[in-house]
């Protein structure tokens, strides 16, 4: 029976991959694959320095690596923008850890590890070459997105209910490919990490400040550039902070809805209703 520790299967996958040389601290691979120059991300980082998070701030190199993963999965036309708070803190040294997807049909995918859903190595320890610890992933968001495509996929994207690493990864790729085919794209409202592994959640005043700083520094133009037909905001804090501005930015022809974060302490009925709204919005986009 296959599990995530199926050494034979994993060895076959990894043996088929070329070894990746250690990247220098200039991170030329990240700069080349990022959708914007490092100077842009440094300017955004500087504008966000007023946000005093307990674990500090990420570097422009990390922000560029996050953007590269997001750009890889961006559809040619963004029909539905799914907007959540932020990715999870990644240290610059962790960019050396590699996430190869060549044998899974994605040779052009960015390889640097970052803690975000679009990086398939986040939460999949067997896929990561190098040190990236802790690496718990975002099982709640994977279940949310799988449910938006097909509820039968939900138990197949989390380790608790699908122990086979290869099957789990194949299902995650199926979900991301289906989202892209439907024009669904995931975007963070804040360009820097608002959460760090093993650290307590920041107070609401800091999260609210992050929305205020990020709007002129990054979020407004990122949403304008995406030009979505519709928007689903994931998280009450994001909606309360910038939901009205998004509606004003995009105009009355663009539907903007919101739902609670999947990990929010809300009645089950409210989460079910949010998933149904998201599923309806995804289905409305059709295929291709």
Secondary structure, DSSP 8 states (H G I E B T S, - for coil): ---TT-HHHHHHHHHTS-------TT-HHHHHHSSS-HHHHHHHHHHTTT---TT----HHHHHHHHHHHHHT--SS-SEEEEES--B---GGGGGSEE--GGGT-TTS--B--BSTTSTTTT-GGGEES---S----HHHHHHHHHHH-GGGGGGSSTTT---HHHHHHHHHHHHHHHHHTTEEEEESSSS-SB-TTS----HHHHHHHHHHHIIIIIHHHHHHH--SEEEEE-HHHHHHHHHHHHHHH-TTSEEEEE--TTS---HHHHHHHHHHHHHHHHHT---
